[in-house]
């Protein structure tokens, strides 16, 4: 191979490498900027005001339900609302820090059945629609709350 072709291939390889590196750096920079400018789901839905309304609506319905209402006997609505708002706020990127009891501790020995769990979820979903969340927002919140299921049923 001639020296000219060899130098040309090396130059092409170096230029390609530089563009790849610069593109990666630029991509990282843009990603970082996008993340800085992105709003959390918490902010997107209207923050604490929306969560308080959402869980206020859901709790009023839950406490009246003939199948699951008994689980909340003796639990003040205001306490449950505060805990649910705080926990959800933290899970969806808000400024809250959930300081309540662990789900396993709270639900131990209640023997909550899967069907009962889903009754509660339906009330929360209905409340999400009531406050005007989009299906995408609803699904994002439910995805964050989903792991709680294993910490609440059949314990």
Secondary structure, 3 states (H helix, E strand, C coil): CCHHHHHHHHHHHHHHHHHHHHHHHHHHHHHHHHHHHCCCHHHHHCHHHHHHHHHHHHHHHHHHCCCCHHHHCCCCHHHHHHHHHHHHHHHCCCCCCCCCCCHHHHHCCCCECHHHHHHHHHHHHHHHHHCCCCHHHHHHHHHHHHHHHHHCECC
